[in-house]
Amino acid sequence: MLSFSGIRQVKQNTTQLTLSKKGKILTNGILGIIRHPWYTATFLIIWSRNIYISTLITNFILSFYLLIGCYLEEKKLILEFGAEYQDYQKNVSKFTPWKWFKNK
């Protein structure tokens, strides 16, 4: 579970090449517009439902979980790709295409 969540890699300052077999960051397509399209889609799905008290609480819990997961994933990617990923972070927004719109 620690490896799945990325905590083990951050604690041990190690990495596993699980995202790219060639060791390169993919920045084409949607990944050139936002860094985490799956997280963005999940946010849209959970917040587009009818909102009741129970779903509101659930949505906040799920959103918090996603934000923590994204934070840990970013740490893991910085360990794996170093300065290349940090440059990617500077040029591409995390969840929304604000930087993409700004550059167009």
Secondary structure as UniProt FT lines:
FT   HELIX           2..5
FT   HELIX           7..12
FT   TURN            21..22
FT   HELIX           29..32
FT   HELIX           37..47
FT   HELIX           53..81
FT   HELIX           83..91
FT   HELIX           98..103
//
